[in-house]
């Protein structure tokens, strides 16, 4: 029969171990108590704006006479990137970081001041200028499809660059997982668009 003090000490040790295991899982195992760093925060904030512009470009395909493969590609981009915007906005809120306003209201349901198109950073890799977006919108049907793919290829290449940067510099496992998805999906879409343009 065990001595009562030994039993109490064993129980206390078990409780401390349980707490330690819980702490490891909630901090994504980084040991810093956060599980993310500035690179992760920057990626989420920038990629929300980057994805939002891609969705604006997808919106411009509506009502256009497109090759079925291009129309399907546009819908694939919408289906992938709209939920990713919501996911990244949730991360920023969880991290007590600001969620950037965009000209599309996917990222911040409370951002009402969209008259200026949102505070979009055109210096991000692959971001189109306001002039480029206006030219795409005004392009005649005969030119639109090729121009849209050329711009989307550049846009996707920028997203891949941003994702590769956070894979090198970030700490968050969930950010890394999304970044890997971005690289895989957008590189495949780049290849599809390049093939369509060449064809």
Backbone bond lengths (Angstrom), bond angles and torsions (degrees), N, CA, C in turn:
res aa  C-N    CA-C-N  psi(-1)  N-CA   C-N-CA  omega(-1)  CA-C   N-CA-C  phi
1 X - - - 1.468 - - 1.522 109.56 -
2 X 1.373 115.74 133.23 1.459 120.44 -177.21 1.513 110.66 -77.45
3 X 1.316 115.06 148.28 1.463 121.60 175.96 1.524 108.41 -70.81
4 X 1.366 118.25 140.70 1.480 120.77 -177.72 1.524 113.06 -55.40
5 X 1.339 118.46 -36.57 1.463 120.87 -179.51 1.528 110.51 -64.25
6 X 1.323 115.73 -39.66 1.469 120.55 178.83 1.532 110.06 -63.08
7 X 1.321 116.51 -41.79 1.470 120.75 -179.48 1.525 110.49 -63.96
8 X 1.356 115.22 -43.89 1.474 118.81 179.59 1.525 110.71 -63.56
9 X 1.330 117.17 -41.51 1.458 121.79 -179.06 1.543 110.14 -65.11
10 X 1.320 116.96 -41.14 1.469 121.11 178.99 1.525 110.57 -64.14
11 X 1.334 115.91 -40.73 1.470 120.09 179.22 1.521 110.50 -65.18
12 X 1.319 116.65 -41.32 1.465 120.68 179.67 1.533 110.37 -64.58
13 X 1.329 116.63 -41.82 1.461 120.78 178.37 1.519 110.92 -61.84
14 X 1.333 116.64 -42.33 1.465 121.06 178.97 1.527 110.70 -62.23
15 X 1.337 116.80 -40.38 1.464 120.89 -179.97 1.520 111.04 -64.64
16 X 1.344 116.58 -42.71 1.467 120.57 179.30 1.532 110.22 -63.23
17 X 1.349 117.27 -42.64 1.462 120.76 178.25 1.526 111.31 -61.98
18 X 1.320 116.95 -41.05 1.466 121.09 179.14 1.521 110.61 -61.90
19 X 1.350 116.48 -43.53 1.462 120.27 179.05 1.528 110.35 -63.97
20 X 1.314 117.36 -40.39 1.461 121.23 -179.65 1.528 110.69 -63.25
21 X 1.324 116.79 -42.02 1.457 120.64 178.79 1.523 111.05 -64.52
22 X 1.334 116.43 -41.01 1.467 120.81 178.49 1.519 110.45 -61.94
23 X 1.331 117.00 -43.15 1.467 120.84 -179.45 1.519 110.74 -61.58
24 X 1.322 116.56 -39.38 1.465 119.87 -179.89 1.521 111.56 -64.01
25 X 1.307 117.01 -42.03 1.458 119.44 -176.63 1.519 111.49 -72.81
26 X 1.325 118.76 -34.06 1.464 119.05 -177.57 1.516 112.43 -78.21
27 X 1.339 118.64 -20.76 1.458 119.93 -179.72 1.530 111.43 -101.34
28 X 1.322 117.35 18.79 1.457 123.83 179.78 1.523 111.57 57.83
29 X 1.343 117.30 21.17 1.454 120.96 173.51 1.511 115.03 75.47
30 X 1.351 119.69 12.61 1.460 119.76 -177.59 1.520 111.92 -84.03
31 X 1.316 117.58 -20.12 1.451 120.34 179.49 1.514 113.64 84.18
32 X 1.343 119.02 -6.64 1.465 119.99 -178.89 1.522 112.16 -96.66
33 X 1.320 117.09 0.05 1.461 120.37 177.70 1.513 113.84 83.48
34 X 1.355 118.12 -8.44 1.463 120.65 -178.61 1.525 111.86 -109.16
35 X 1.303 117.13 -48.48 1.455 120.20 -178.48 1.512 113.72 83.75
36 X 1.338 117.56 7.36 1.463 122.02 177.12 1.516 107.66 -151.54
37 X 1.325 115.73 164.27 1.464 119.46 177.83 1.528 110.03 -135.54
38 X 1.327 116.29 -172.98 1.467 120.16 -176.49 1.524 111.98 -62.75
39 X 1.347 116.55 -33.73 1.471 119.27 179.21 1.527 110.58 -63.17
40 X 1.340 117.25 -38.23 1.461 121.06 178.06 1.525 110.85 -66.29
41 X 1.333 116.55 -43.04 1.469 121.37 179.67 1.530 110.27 -63.75
42 X 1.337 116.12 -45.31 1.468 120.22 179.86 1.533 110.98 -62.04
43 X 1.335 115.74 -42.65 1.460 119.96 -179.89 1.530 110.65 -60.22
44 X 1.330 116.65 -48.79 1.466 119.90 -177.73 1.529 110.91 -62.02
45 X 1.322 117.37 -46.29 1.465 120.40 -178.80 1.516 112.57 -64.89
46 X 1.337 115.94 -42.96 1.465 119.57 -179.92 1.527 111.39 -70.92
47 X 1.337 116.62 -41.37 1.468 118.89 -175.53 1.525 111.69 -70.11
48 X 1.328 117.74 -27.66 1.472 119.85 173.82 1.533 108.84 -58.60
49 X 1.333 116.78 -47.55 1.469 120.26 -179.71 1.532 111.06 -67.75
50 X 1.331 115.59 -38.60 1.461 120.67 -179.00 1.529 110.52 -64.44
51 X 1.331 116.08 -48.63 1.466 120.65 177.65 1.532 110.98 -62.07
52 X 1.321 116.67 -39.55 1.471 119.75 -178.76 1.524 110.57 -60.92
53 X 1.344 116.79 -38.92 1.465 117.97 177.93 1.529 111.10 -67.89
54 X 1.336 117.15 -37.27 1.470 119.28 176.17 1.524 110.20 -60.06
55 X 1.328 116.82 -39.63 1.464 120.15 179.14 1.528 111.31 -68.81
56 X 1.340 117.47 -32.41 1.470 119.75 173.50 1.531 109.61 -62.66
57 X 1.330 116.04 -41.39 1.461 119.78 178.52 1.521 110.96 -64.93
58 X 1.329 116.61 -37.84 1.468 120.52 175.32 1.534 109.96 -63.50
59 X 1.328 117.28 -41.63 1.465 120.79 178.66 1.531 111.33 -57.14
60 X 1.337 116.25 -34.21 1.467 120.13 -178.10 1.524 112.51 -70.44
61 X 1.329 117.60 -13.22 1.480 119.88 177.08 1.521 111.62 -79.85
62 X 1.336 117.65 -17.54 1.463 120.76 -176.64 1.527 110.51 -63.19
63 X 1.319 115.77 130.98 1.455 120.59 179.55 1.517 114.10 82.72
64 X 1.332 117.49 -1.32 1.466 121.20 178.50 1.531 109.78 -90.03
65 X 1.325 115.63 152.40 1.465 121.55 176.69 1.523 107.65 -87.03
66 X 1.338 116.61 96.33 1.459 121.38 -173.17 1.519 111.71 -111.22
67 X 1.326 115.02 152.84 1.459 121.45 167.67 1.532 107.16 -56.61
68 X 1.338 118.84 137.46 1.469 120.44 -177.99 1.537 113.93 -55.04
69 X 1.350 116.54 -34.00 1.468 119.14 179.04 1.522 111.65 -67.82
70 X 1.315 116.80 -36.62 1.466 120.96 178.78 1.526 109.72 -70.30
71 X 1.326 116.56 -42.17 1.472 120.38 177.91 1.527 110.53 -61.23
72 X 1.328 116.78 -41.50 1.469 120.76 179.09 1.523 110.66 -65.78
73 X 1.328 116.75 -39.37 1.458 121.43 178.27 1.522 110.76 -62.46
74 X 1.328 116.42 -43.67 1.468 120.51 178.75 1.526 110.63 -59.73
75 X 1.312 117.13 -41.76 1.468 120.08 179.25 1.529 111.69 -69.43
76 X 1.343 116.84 -34.04 1.466 120.11 175.51 1.531 110.62 -62.61
77 X 1.324 115.49 -40.96 1.473 120.10 178.86 1.520 109.89 -63.50
78 X 1.337 116.69 -44.70 1.470 120.10 178.25 1.534 110.90 -60.59
79 X 1.331 115.98 -45.34 1.470 120.47 -176.12 1.524 112.05 -65.02
80 X 1.325 117.14 -32.87 1.468 120.47 -179.14 1.522 112.17 -82.85
81 X 1.324 116.70 -44.58 1.465 119.12 -166.96 1.524 114.27 -85.61
82 X 1.327 118.58 -30.68 1.468 119.04 178.12 1.534 111.60 -60.77
83 X 1.350 119.56 -48.01 1.471 119.00 177.39 1.527 112.89 -65.17
84 X 1.343 117.32 -32.80 1.469 119.29 178.81 1.524 111.11 -65.74
85 X 1.320 117.37 -35.52 1.469 120.64 175.84 1.526 109.58 -60.15
86 X 1.326 116.47 -47.32 1.466 120.46 -179.98 1.528 110.90 -61.20
87 X 1.333 116.86 -41.94 1.463 121.37 179.40 1.524 110.95 -60.90
88 X 1.332 116.77 -47.60 1.464 120.58 -177.86 1.530 111.49 -68.26
89 X 1.323 117.25 -34.80 1.465 119.94 175.75 1.530 110.20 -63.82
90 X 1.335 116.77 -39.87 1.474 120.82 177.10 1.525 110.56 -62.89
91 X 1.330 117.07 -41.10 1.469 119.26 178.17 1.518 110.63 -59.91
92 X 1.327 117.02 -48.38 1.468 120.37 -178.52 1.523 111.27 -59.66
93 X 1.329 116.43 -41.09 1.466 119.31 177.49 1.525 110.73 -63.89
94 X 1.328 116.97 -42.64 1.469 120.81 178.40 1.526 111.28 -62.26
95 X 1.331 116.30 -33.24 1.464 121.01 -178.70 1.528 112.57 -87.48
96 X 1.348 117.69 4.46 1.465 122.48 -176.52 1.526 112.13 58.36
97 X 1.318 115.36 39.57 1.459 121.86 177.45 1.531 108.44 -113.33
98 X 1.347 117.33 151.57 1.475 119.35 -179.38 1.525 112.07 -67.81
99 X 1.320 115.50 143.01 1.459 121.95 175.02 1.523 107.17 -96.49
100 X 1.339 117.85 121.32 1.463 118.82 -176.27 1.525 111.97 -67.18
101 X 1.316 115.38 143.61 1.468 120.62 172.24 1.518 108.03 -77.48
102 X 1.313 116.24 146.00 1.462 120.69 176.34 1.515 108.24 -129.20
103 X 1.323 115.70 167.51 1.462 118.72 179.18 1.523 111.17 -72.18
104 X 1.345 116.38 -20.02 1.471 120.14 169.07 1.508 105.44 -101.57
105 X 1.303 118.41 139.86 1.457 119.35 -172.38 1.529 111.47 -90.79
106 X 1.338 117.87 50.18 1.455 120.94 177.65 1.518 111.18 -87.90
107 X 1.329 115.86 -32.20 1.460 118.54 -170.76 1.516 113.51 -85.85
108 X 1.339 117.38 -34.12 1.457 118.86 -171.07 1.526 109.03 -139.97
109 X 1.298 116.32 102.59 1.463 121.32 -175.53 1.515 111.94 -64.84
110 X 1.330 117.29 -15.77 1.469 120.10 -177.26 1.525 112.52 -99.84
111 X 1.340 117.79 -2.78 1.460 119.76 -178.13 1.520 108.97 -81.95
112 X 1.315 116.04 109.62 1.459 120.25 -175.85 1.523 112.83 -98.89
113 X 1.350 117.04 -21.38 1.452 120.03 -171.43 1.519 111.29 -89.96
114 X 1.352 115.38 80.28 1.450 119.29 -177.37 1.527 112.17 -107.04
115 X 1.305 117.73 12.31 1.457 119.68 -176.08 1.511 113.53 -60.76
116 X 1.369 117.58 -29.53 1.451 120.34 -179.16 1.521 112.11 -94.64
117 X 1.340 116.91 9.48 1.450 120.01 -179.72 1.511 112.89 83.07
118 X 1.323 117.73 9.58 1.459 120.20 179.28 1.518 110.59 83.66
119 X 1.326 115.80 163.19 1.460 121.26 -179.07 1.518 108.88 -87.75
120 X 1.334 115.61 76.52 1.463 120.46 -175.43 1.524 108.97 -92.64
121 X 1.327 116.12 132.84 1.458 122.51 178.63 1.527 109.05 -88.54
122 X 1.337 117.05 102.17 1.462 121.46 -177.53 1.524 112.30 -73.98
123 X 1.344 117.25 -7.66 1.462 120.35 179.22 1.523 112.43 -82.36
124 X 1.328 117.88 -8.48 1.459 119.85 176.28 1.520 109.68 -64.12
125 X 1.337 117.53 147.70 1.468 119.91 -179.90 1.525 111.99 -56.13
126 X 1.335 115.39 128.74 1.458 120.55 175.01 1.511 116.07 82.08
127 X 1.329 118.11 -1.15 1.464 119.50 -179.32 1.522 110.66 -74.78
128 X 1.322 115.60 136.90 1.454 121.71 177.43 1.532 109.55 -85.02
129 X 1.317 115.24 146.85 1.463 119.65 175.24 1.531 109.40 -77.07
130 X 1.315 116.22 166.32 1.467 120.77 176.72 1.520 109.91 -60.18
131 X 1.350 116.61 -36.38 1.466 120.94 179.73 1.529 111.02 -65.81
132 X 1.333 116.77 -41.22 1.467 120.32 178.28 1.523 111.08 -64.18
133 X 1.331 116.20 -41.68 1.468 119.76 179.22 1.522 110.71 -64.74
134 X 1.341 116.94 -39.25 1.469 120.53 178.65 1.530 110.37 -65.99
135 X 1.337 116.77 -39.34 1.464 120.48 179.25 1.529 110.64 -65.36
136 X 1.320 116.84 -38.83 1.460 120.26 177.83 1.521 110.71 -64.23
137 X 1.313 115.99 -43.82 1.467 120.33 -178.87 1.527 111.37 -62.51
138 X 1.332 116.50 -35.90 1.474 120.98 -175.98 1.526 112.87 -88.90
139 X 1.325 117.75 -7.47 1.468 120.55 -175.87 1.528 110.74 -61.18
140 X 1.326 117.17 136.61 1.475 119.72 176.04 1.527 109.79 -66.28
141 X 1.326 115.91 156.28 1.467 120.82 -176.13 1.530 112.86 -52.25
142 X 1.340 116.66 -36.49 1.461 119.76 -177.68 1.522 113.52 -65.52
143 X 1.325 116.76 -25.68 1.466 121.55 -178.25 1.526 112.94 -103.96
144 X 1.326 115.60 -20.29 1.470 119.92 -168.75 1.524 112.83 -59.44
145 X 1.334 116.39 -48.77 1.465 120.03 -171.01 1.535 111.94 -60.29
146 X 1.320 117.47 -48.19 1.465 120.33 180.00 1.528 110.91 -65.82
147 X 1.335 116.92 -42.26 1.465 120.46 178.89 1.518 110.34 -62.06
148 X 1.337 116.78 -42.14 1.468 121.17 179.52 1.525 110.72 -60.94
149 X 1.334 117.14 -44.83 1.467 119.55 -179.45 1.532 111.40 -67.56
150 X 1.336 116.69 -41.16 1.470 119.23 178.49 1.530 110.88 -60.16
151 X 1.332 116.35 -43.05 1.461 120.40 179.23 1.526 111.47 -69.19
152 X 1.334 116.72 -39.01 1.455 119.56 -178.75 1.530 111.18 -69.50
153 X 1.320 117.75 -34.04 1.465 120.34 175.08 1.532 109.47 -60.28
154 X 1.330 116.85 -48.57 1.469 120.65 179.07 1.528 110.64 -61.23
155 X 1.325 115.61 -41.45 1.464 121.27 -179.95 1.529 110.10 -62.75
156 X 1.321 116.83 -47.01 1.469 121.76 179.04 1.527 111.31 -62.73
157 X 1.328 117.15 -41.06 1.466 119.85 178.92 1.531 110.58 -59.73
158 X 1.330 116.10 -37.28 1.465 120.26 176.30 1.517 111.86 -65.09
159 X 1.333 116.57 -41.50 1.472 120.47 179.12 1.520 110.82 -64.00
160 X 1.330 116.78 -40.70 1.469 120.72 178.52 1.530 109.85 -62.22
161 X 1.331 116.39 -42.75 1.474 120.85 178.15 1.530 110.78 -59.93
162 X 1.333 116.88 -45.04 1.467 120.85 179.21 1.532 111.26 -63.52
163 X 1.329 115.74 -40.58 1.467 120.11 -179.84 1.528 110.94 -66.09
164 X 1.323 116.32 -41.03 1.461 119.45 179.72 1.526 111.07 -65.79
165 X 1.335 117.06 -33.80 1.462 120.88 177.61 1.521 110.87 -63.98
166 X 1.331 117.39 -45.99 1.469 118.83 -178.34 1.527 110.97 -71.22
167 X 1.321 117.84 -27.91 1.463 119.78 175.24 1.528 110.24 -64.83
168 X 1.325 116.88 -32.45 1.465 121.21 177.96 1.527 112.28 -79.61
169 X 1.346 116.86 -36.67 1.462 120.27 -167.23 1.526 114.96 -111.43
170 X 1.335 118.03 -17.44 1.462 120.29 -175.37 1.521 113.20 -81.18
171 X 1.339 115.36 170.75 1.463 122.40 178.40 1.522 112.97 -117.07
172 X 1.338 116.94 -28.48 1.459 120.77 -172.04 1.519 111.74 -71.90
173 X 1.321 115.37 129.22 1.467 120.35 178.40 1.526 110.74 -66.91
174 X 1.345 117.06 -38.29 1.463 118.43 -178.31 1.534 111.28 -71.16
175 X 1.337 116.85 -33.40 1.466 119.56 174.97 1.523 109.81 -66.75
176 X 1.320 117.08 -43.46 1.471 120.61 178.54 1.523 111.45 -60.11
177 X 1.315 116.27 -40.25 1.459 120.36 -179.90 1.526 110.66 -63.40
178 X 1.342 116.74 -44.82 1.469 119.58 179.18 1.525 110.15 -66.68
179 X 1.334 117.06 -40.07 1.461 120.54 179.90 1.529 110.74 -61.78
180 X 1.328 116.88 -39.74 1.467 120.14 176.81 1.528 110.79 -63.18
181 X 1.338 116.71 -39.30 1.465 120.55 176.96 1.529 111.14 -63.07
182 X 1.347 116.25 -41.23 1.465 121.06 179.42 1.524 110.12 -61.26
183 X 1.338 116.30 -47.01 1.470 119.98 -179.05 1.522 110.28 -60.39
184 X 1.330 116.73 -48.54 1.461 120.79 -176.32 1.530 111.47 -63.87
185 X 1.341 116.73 -50.12 1.466 120.50 -175.74 1.522 111.57 -67.40
186 X 1.326 116.26 -44.14 1.468 117.86 -173.32 1.521 112.20 -76.81
187 X 1.330 118.49 -30.58 1.459 119.01 173.72 1.536 110.44 -64.74
188 X 1.335 116.53 -39.03 1.469 120.08 177.71 1.532 110.32 -64.70
189 X 1.340 117.21 -41.14 1.464 120.46 179.43 1.520 111.48 -68.37
190 X 1.338 117.38 -35.64 1.470 120.73 175.53 1.529 109.56 -59.82
191 X 1.326 116.33 -46.40 1.466 120.54 -179.76 1.527 111.06 -61.36
192 X 1.333 116.97 -40.86 1.469 121.17 178.15 1.519 110.87 -61.97
193 X 1.332 116.68 -46.44 1.464 120.20 -178.09 1.518 111.42 -67.03
194 X 1.337 117.44 -39.74 1.460 119.91 177.68 1.525 110.84 -61.71
195 X 1.328 115.86 -39.67 1.475 121.12 178.56 1.530 110.86 -65.08
196 X 1.324 116.43 -42.25 1.464 120.56 178.70 1.518 111.99 -64.89
197 X 1.341 116.49 -39.87 1.463 120.06 179.24 1.530 110.96 -66.60
198 X 1.320 116.18 -38.49 1.469 120.27 179.94 1.520 111.63 -71.57
199 X 1.365 114.95 -29.71 1.459 119.43 -177.88 1.509 112.01 -77.58
